Every structure is written in structure tokens, then in C-alpha cells.
């Protein structure tokens, strides 16, 4: 289990909440308990690491409703649904919306712990990718307009003399800008530079597909 992440438990059954709290405490896992989806939304800080163990049937706001709200918020918190036998079609719908797993009641404690561990690993990986992306964005934002032009042309495989002719600058100036780009992006080879270009393009595509965070 991960002590720097939180398992959020949302279930209107007090007995279930207390049982899961005791179970998670035995493995040293931090958890927060909520009796309703509204209580959870009121206190949850979007972007906080961990996973959500969520009852699918609750009054006022169901687990599916909460999942939809989190999607609208742009949350990447992995969700594990707790379902009854008759809730399987709903659980399948939840998986289509991005839930990482569902577990049927009654469940064995260590089956749930296994799924929670898997969800926390998913959360860790998502946080790592986010941090890597932020670091890359900071490096790219440090480039001047001219350095960005040179970066894109070099990464696309253009020769220095071709870049110089197209931009109306000397080949020596292109070399200087190229050196500055390599330094700012912390790369030493052309292959690494190309990889940065690919990652920046992939990141832009992912960002364009992310739902808008309505809490911002």
C-alpha cells in the first residue's frame, strides 16, 4: 500500500465504511470516509493522489452520478465500484466511462486490497506522467520564438543550411540557436530532440481530449 496516497471510501452504509477503514488501517493505508457523494465532492481536492472506492447505489447522488461529475471536473482519480448482483449492467457502464474495476458484494477483503493496490499503481503512473509533462512544458516555454522555429525544423530533419535559407539568417546563427535549444531542453543528441518533439505533440493531443475542469 502507498502511505502518500489516500483511499477515498464513499458508501452510505456505515458498517461498510467502518469495515473498510479497519481493513485499510491494518495495512497502513491512509483513507477518508464519506457517507454520501455530496460529502465527498464538498471536501475532495481535485488532483489529490489515491483512488476512490465507491458504492454504485446511493440515495440523492448515485455512484454513477459521482463518476460523471468527476469526469466533468477532469479528475483522473481511479475508481473501484462496489456493486450488488443486480448492479452488474451498471458496473459495466461504469467501466466504459473509465472505472478501473468493480467488485461484487459480498467480497473477500484481500480481493479488494488487490484491486486497491492496482488502482493506486494507476494513480502513481498518472501522477508521474503529469509531473513529466509539466517539466517538459516548462522547458518548452523557455524557448524564444526563433529557438522554437529552429527546434521544430531540426526535429523534422531539416539541415542547418536549409533552415538558415528559409528563415533568412546565417547558418552560424542557426547553429547557435540549435545549441541553445539543446541546452534548454536538456538533450545532447538529435534523437533525444526528436523524442521531445514527439512527446510535445502527443501531450498536446491528450490535452485537447481532456474534459474541461469545471472547478477552475
N, C-alpha and C positions, 0 to 999 in steps of 0.2 A: 504494500500500500504506500501511498505518497502522502507524507505529512505536510507538504507545502501546497496541497490541493484540498478542496473541500467537496465532500459528497453531500449534495442537497437532497433531502428526502421530503417529498410533498405527498401527503396522504391524509385523508380526513379521518382515518381510523387511528385513534390514539395508541391502541395496542400495537399496531404495526409500526408506528413511529418509534415507540419506546423499544420495541424488539430490535429494530434496525439500528437504533442508537447504541444499544448494548452490544450488538454484533460487531459494529464498526469500531467501538471502543476497545474490543478485545484484540484487534489487530493494529491499534494505534492510529486509526484513521479519523481525521477531523470531519465532523459532519454538522449540518444545520438542519433543523426540523421545522416543517411548516404544515399547518393544518388545512391550508387552502392555497389554491393557485394565486389568489389575490394577495395573500400574506407574503408569498414568495416574491411576486413581482414588485411589491412595495419596498422590499429590502434588498433585492438582488442587484449587484453592480455588474453591468454587462462587461464581459471581458475577463471576469474572475475565473481562475482555473479550477477544474474539477469536473464533476459530472452530476447529472440530475436523475434521481430515482423517483419515478412519477407514476402515481396511480392513474389509471386511464379513466375511471368513473368517479367523479366527484360532483357535489352539488354546485350550483351557480356557474362555475367555470370548470369544464372537464379537463382531463389531461391533454386531449387533442386540442382544445381551445388554447391552453397554455403553450403547447408546442407551436401552434400557429402564431401566437403573439411573439414568441422568441424568434421565430423565423423573420417576422416583420422587423424586429429590433436588430437583426443582423447577428444574433448570438450564434456562436459556434460551440456552445456547451453541449457535450454528448448527452443524449437522453436514453435511459433504460426505462421501459414501461413495465409496470406490474399489472397483469391482466387476469381476469377470471376466464373460465372456459368459454363463456358466451361472448367474450370480447375479442376473440382471435381476428375476425374480419377488421375490427377497428385497429388492432395492433398491426396488421398487415398494411393498413392505410398509413399508420404512423411511420412504419419503416420506409414506405415510399416517400414520405416527407423528410426523411433523413435520420430517424431514430436509429441508434446503433444496435439495439437489441430489445427484446421483450422477454419476460419470464412469467410463466403461469403460476397462479396460486393453486394450491399451496406449493411453496418452493423450498428446496433444500438450501440452507444458509450458505454453504460453500459454493453452490452453483451461482448464487447471486454475487458472492465475493469475487468469483472468477470473472463474471461479466463486468463488475465494477472495475476490477483491475484492467481489463481490456479497454473500457471506456476512458479510464484515466490515462492510459498509454496513448489513446487517440487524442485526448486533450493536450498531453505533453507535446506530441508531434505538431499539433496545430499551433501551439504557442511558440514552438521553436521556429516554425515556418514564418509566423508573424514577425518575430524578432529579426530573423534573417532578412525578411522583406523590408522592414523598417531601416535596417542598417544599409541595405542596398539603395533604398530611396534617398537616404542621407548622402551617400557617396555621389549618386547621380545628380542630386540637386546642387552639388558643389561645382559642377561643370559650368563654364561660361557658355554662351550661345555658340561661339566659334568652336570651342572644345567639343560641344555636343555634336556639331556638324562633322567634325573630324572623327569623333568616336563612331558615329553611325557609318560613315564612309569606310573607315578602316575595318570595322567589324563586318561590313558587307563584302570585304575582299578587294577594295579599290587600292591601286598603287598610289604612293605619295605624289608622284608627278601628275597623275590624273586628277587627284583631289586638288592639288595646287592650281591646275589649269581651270578646273570648274569653279573654284572659289575665288580665283583672281588673286592668289597670294603666292609667295615663293615656296619652293619645295622645302627649303630650310625652315620656314615658318610652320609648315605642316609637321615637320619632324619635332619642332619644339612643342607644338600643341599636342602631338601624339604622346610625347614624353610626359606632359602634364596630365593627360588623361590616364595614362598607365599608373602614374603616381597616386592620383586622387582616387582611382578605383581599386588601388592596392593589388594590381596584377603585374605580372612580369613577362607573360607570353601572349602571343596573338590568340592562341586557343582559349586562354583564360578570358581575354577581352571579348571574344565571340560568345563565350558562355554567359558573361554578364549581360550582353545584348539579348540573348535568348531569354534569360531569366527576367529581364525587364519587360520584354514583350509578353511573356507568359503571365507575369504579375499583373500587367495592365488588363489582360483578358479576364483573369479571375476577378479583379476589382470591378470590372464592368458587369459581371454576372452576380455580384453580391447584392442582396436586398438592402435597401436604404435603412440605416439605423434611425428609427423614429424617435429615439431618446436624445439625439444630439440636437 
